[in-house]
Amino acid sequence: MRKPFRFMKLACVISMCFGSLSTVALAGPGAVINSCIFSLHKPQQPITVDFKVTGTSWLRDDAKGNDATLTVTNAGVTCVSSGYVESNAPPSEVGQWRLQYSTSSGTGGNAHISLDYVYAPTIGIIPIMDEYNYAVLLREGTSPNTQFCVSPSLCKGNPWPPAQKVFREKPVDGGDATRPSWPKNTQGPIFLIFSP
């Protein structure tokens, strides 16, 4: 008489375990993105820059970034936060994000990026799926001389368009001008730098 009870108890435990597993959601590639303008010289008068999110696909509803405005008063890189962006794309897709900027001096441009994984350790050419970084890739439609960097300054490497397109490659330390990477389960930040 006790065996059926044990079986039912075991079945309930298994059901509870697998049921709880089905509710676990793993975070996708994401980062706090700072939108920036590089100015070679100090402007004669302050320049207002408006950044506007113009398109998204395969991103979390609550992680699509936001519009922002900044004022350039000095030479160098000036940044403002465009919020947090996170992909929820299936394995066959990548999260994509588009940003447009315009300035009070009459210049403007666009960025089209994708958020993805970049693998770190490999066995031969096979990536170890539990060990990876997040990475961002600038895509067609991005204004010339645009860079993605891991700090608020112009980074080493070639700005967009890249000399050679890369995708899902082992990262250089800290990424590079067209494909910066950052550790999984962190939020960057990363810096999208336009050079009007």
N, C-alpha and C positions, 0 to 999 in steps of 0.2 A: 504493500500500500504506500510505502514511502518513496518508491522509485518514480512514479508519475509526478509526485510533488517536486522531487529533485530536478527532473527533466523540465518541468514548467518553470522552475526558478532559474535554471540555466538559460532557458530560452528567453526569459524576460531580461536577464543580464545582457545576453548577446544583442538583443533587440535595442536595449538602451544604449549600448556602446556604439553600435553601428549607426543608430539614429543620431547620436550626438556628433559622430564624425561627419555626417552629411551636412551639418549646419556650420562646420568650420569653413571659413573663407580665407584663402591666402591672399595677401596684398600683392598687387601687381607692381610693375615698375612705376615709380612716381617720384616727384621732386618739387620743392619750392622753386619756382622759376622767377628770376629777377630780369626785368627788361631794361636794357641799358643803351645809352648813346655815347659813342666815342667822338670827341671833338679835339682836333689837333691843336687848335688855338682857342684862347679865351674869347668868347663871343663879345662883340661890341655892346650888345644889349642882351638881356636874358631871353632864352629860347624855350618856349613851352612845347612839350612833346606829349602827344596823346597816343596811348597804346590801346588797341581794341582787339579782343578775341573775335575772330571772324569765322571760325569753323572748328568742329571737333568730330571725331569718330572713335568708337571703342574706348571711351573714357567713362569713369564713374560719374554719375549724375551730380554728386556733391564734390567733384574734384576736377573741374574744368577750367580753373584759373579765373581771372577777372580782369576787367579793364583797369587802366591806371594812367596817371599823369605825373610828369616830372618837369622840373625847370632846370635848364642847363645854364650855369653861370661861370663855369671855369673850364679850362682845358682838361683833357683826360676822360675817364669813364664816369658817367653819372647813371645811377640805377634806381629803380623803384620795383617793389614786389608786384608780380602779376599773379600771385597766389599759388596754391598747390594744384598740381596736375597729376593724375594717376590713371594708368591704363587698366582696363578690365578685359582686354582682347583675348579671344581664344588662341590656341597655339598657331593657327593658320593665318592670324591677322596681327596687326600692331596698332597700338593706340596712336592717334594722330591729332595734332593741335596746330592751328593756324593763328598767326598774330599779324596785325597791320599797325604801322605807326605813321603819324603825320606830325609835322612841326610847324610852328608859327612862322618859320622862315621859308616855308614852301616846299620842303623836301619830304620824302616819305619812302616807305618800303614795306616788305613783307617777310615773314618767316613761315616755313612749313616744316614741322618736325615730326619725328616718330619716337615713341618711348618703347624700349625693348630690353631684352636681356643680352648681356655679353658674357660669354663663358670665360672662366679663368683657368683652373686646372683641367688637364685632359689626360686621357690614357691613349697615347698615340694621337689619333685625330678625333677621338670620341670624347665629347665634353662630359665632365662629371656634373650631372644635372643639379646636385645639391649645392654646388659651389659656383656661384656666378655673381656678377655685378649687374647693376642697372646701367643703361646707357641711352644716350639720345643721338639721333642721326638727323642732320639737316637734309632736306629733300628738295627736289625740283620745285621751283616757284619761290625760292628764298633769294632775297636781294644779294647782289655781289658784295663781297668783303664782310659778310656777317659771320660771327664766330659764336660758338658755345664754349664757355670756359668754366672752370671750377673755382674761380676767384674773380673779383670785380676789376679785372685788368685784362688787356689783350694777352692771349695765350700763345704759346709756341705752336708752330705748325702752320699749315696753309689755311687761310680763310675760305669760305664758300665762294665759288664751286671748288670742290676738292680735285686734286690732280688725279686721284684714283678713288672710286667709290668703294666703301668698305661696309660690310654687314656681318654681324655675328662673329667678329674676329676677337682673338685674345687681345685685351686692352694694353696699351702702353700705360705706364704708371700715371695715374691721374687723368687718363684720356688724352685727347689732343684737340686741335681746333675744330674738327668736324665731328668728333665722336667722343666727348668726355664721358667718363664712367664714374660711378660712385658705389659704395658698398650696398649690398642688398639690405632690405629692411631699414634703410635710412632715407632721409628726404633731401639729400643734397646739402646746401642749396647749389643751384647752378645758375649761370649768368649768360643770357642771350644778348650779345653786343652788336649793335648796328653801327656802321660807319658811313654816314650820309656823304 
